[in-house]
Amino acid sequence: MSFKDMFKSLFNGLKKGGESMDDTADIAKIATAVSGTMQTATKLWWDAFRRILPQEPTHKNFKPLPIAYVSTAYLAQLVTGEIKFQLPDERLNGFVQKNLLPNLDRITQLTLAGGYTAIKPYITASGEVFFDFGTSRDFLPIALDENGHITEGTFFERIRYRNKVYERREHHCFANGVHRVTNTAWICDTHRRIELNEIPRWAALMPQGEIPSDIPMIATFRTPYANNIDLDSELPISMYANSLDTLHEIDAAHSEYLAEFRKMRAKVFADGGVFDARYGKITDDYFVSVDGDGVKTMEQQIMTYAPQIREDAHKAAINTELRLYEVQIGVSNGTFTFDSQKGLVTATQVLSEDKTTYNTVCQLQRQLKPVLESLAQITANLARFYGFEVTDGEPGIEFGDSVFEDTGTEFNRRMQMVQAGLLKPEYMLTWYFGVPEETAREMMAPMSQTFGGDE
């Protein structure tokens, strides 16, 4: 039997017992983990990410800086820039390297912006494993366990087909050792349900399925920050949830900076009679026509205006607010700087003594590591469910630290420990190459060759 046939037959055999969403078809009526307070806050976080913040009424041209975007991208790069994630199964590991790791930076950035992401692997009819994820914009959490991991929720996918927008709702529920998935399709923003096969993109999907598992088949990546927006909520908050006022002040200061150049630029005020109509009207806004008495000399009827622009003062105001923002999100002083030549810039080097940023990055990596461990187990469970032969073992996860630490120095230190018999060689290889211990043992040469002897 081909994999495609097995793919269909497995899901056809799993239609029984699936919980339908018919009784909860109206999303607005579902009892979710997202309160009204959190809905409002979440919209503000994503608006800030998109550079949409309340505008100052005194400014005709409000010019926000992309602080929320730049700061989340900066931390995401530090968290994932040197990550090594290896599965013991060679085939599954290939899918991880190809389809997960290239997207991990983006997933981390969106997690920081929206508070959490729900990540799930899925297998296509060709047998390839991909990884999908939903943020607080397009995933609705319904239930969470004691550790804040989502056990029930719905992914939303919207597409346009034949001039209409359709919405697919992929409902996940884990309970009593079974993970259940239910797919339904709707005409967007209506209560009208349609069949999945009416949309070509969704035609191959089965309405229901169940997979035996001892953990939820979705992994929850959440920020480590305590929720002070809604004290009764189990959901995490955005990295900059408590910095929206500061972001607004930064944007206001930047708008003032730009307005300074518009308001204070040089001008020439002249009596209207000075301009000779024979040469046409002067349209350059450098010249401003005013009403005079028409009897003064030419020199008396012209006045130049060239004030000193307060550039340094405005730059200082922007950078002062940036210092406050750095404290609020947990990065070191001077990480973000506004420069008149380059605009907003970030630190080009993170020093080893830069403990504030280092501690924040470590905190985020501690959140990400169990997510990757769960994904390794979930991917193996899914592959076995579809009949794959899967090699058992623990995944290899290594974040790397050369941004904060001299890797060469650390290599020499660990090598000395191996030579002194204080550290097993396979642990050294696991750290250096970011591979599972089993792979590290296979990589090792015989001990006699390692120390220069004859085999």
C-alpha positions, 0 to 999 in steps of 0.5 A, a space after each residue: 500500500 502506498 503512503 498516500 493510500 495509507 494516509 487516507 485509510 488511517 483517517 477514514 478509520 478514525 472518523 468514529 468517536 470524534 467530537 464535532 464542533 456542531 454544538 459550538 459552531 459559533 466561535 463567539 459562544 465558545 468558552 475560551 481561555 481568552 477573556 475580554 480584557 486579554 482580547 483587547 490587550 492582544 489587539 494592542 500588542 499586534 497593533 504595536 507590532 504593525 506600527 499602529 499606535 494612538 496618534 498625537 492629535 497635535 501632529 498632522 504627520 505622526 511617524 512611529 518607529 518600528 521599535 516593537 518589531 526591531 526589539 522582538 527580532 533582535 531578541 529572537 535572533 539572539 535566542 535562535 541564532 546558533 541553535 542546534 536541534 537534532 532528532 535521533 531518527 535520521 529521516 525525521 531529523 532531515 524534516 526538522 532541519 529543512 522545515 522547522 529550524 529555518 522558521 524558528 527565528 520567526 516563530 520566536 519573534 511572533 511569540 515575543 510579540 503576541 505572548 504565545 504560539 501553538 506549534 504542530 507537525 503534520 504529514 503530507 500525502 507524500 510523506 514529508 513532515 512540515 510544521 505549522 503554528 498559530 499565534 494569538 492572532 489566529 489560534 484560539 486557546 480553550 483549555 490549558 494544563 497546570 503548566 500553561 500548555 494548551 490542551 484544547 484550542 482551534 487553529 484558523 485558516 482563511 483563504 479567498 476562493 471565487 471571490 469569497 473568503 472561507 475559514 477552516 477551523 481545526 479544533 484540537 482536544 487532548 484528553 485521556 490519552 487521545 488527541 482528537 482533531 476536527 476540521 470544519 469549513 465556513 463562509 467567513 463571518 457567517 454561520 453558514 457551514 460548508 463541506 471541506 471538499 467544496 474548497 480544493 485546498 481542503 478537499 483532501 482533509 478528513 473531518 475527524 481523526 484521533 491519535 493515541 498519545 501521552 502528551 498533547 500533539 501541539 507544543 506551546 511556546 509561551 513567554 516567561 512573563 507573569 500576566 499582570 493584564 488579567 490576573 485571572 488569566 492563564 495566558 502569557 503576555 507580550 514582551 512589551 505588554 507593559 511598555 505600550 506607553 513608552 512606545 507611544 512616547 518614543 513615537 511622539 518624540 520621533 514625530 517631534 524630531 521630524 516636525 522640527 525640520 518642517 517647522 524650523 526650516 529657513 524661509 524668506 518673508 517678502 511683501 507681495 509687491 516685491 514679486 514681479 508678475 511678469 515672471 509668474 508666481 513664485 511657487 517655492 515654499 521657501 518664499 512666503 508672501 506677506 502684506 506690506 505698506 508698499 512704501 518701504 525700500 526693497 531691503 525693508 520689505 524682505 526678511 529672512 528666517 533661519 532658526 537653529 534646529 534643536 536636533 540634539 535635544 530631540 535625539 536625546 529625548 528619543 534615546 531617553 525613552 529608549 533607555 526606559 524601554 530597554 529596562 522594561 523588556 530586559 535588555 542592556 543599556 544602549 542596546 537601541 539607539 536613534 542616530 540621525 544618519 542611520 535611524 534606529 540601530 541596534 547593538 552590533 556586539 553583545 559583550 560577555 559582561 552584558 548580563 541583563 540581555 544575557 539573562 533575558 536570552 537564557 530565560 527565553 531559551 529555557 522556555 524554548 527547550 521544552 517546546 523542542 523536546 515536546 516537538 521531538 516526541 510529537 513528531 515521533 508519535 505522529 510518524 509512528 501513527 502513520 507507520 514510520 519506523 522511528 529510531 528512539 532516543 533523546 533529541 540533541 538541543 544546543 543553543 550556542 553561546 558565542 554571542 556572549 562567550 568565547 567559544 574557543 575558550 570554552 572548547 579548550 576548557 571542556 577538552 581539558 576536562 575530557 583529557 583529565 577524565 572529568 567529562 565523557 567525550 560524547 558529552 563534549 561532542 554533544 555540546 560542540 555539534 549539537 547532536 544526540 548522545 547516540 549520534 555523538 557515540 557513533 562519531 567517536 573514534 576508538 580511544 587509542 586513536 583519540 590519544 595518538 596510539 595504534 588501533 
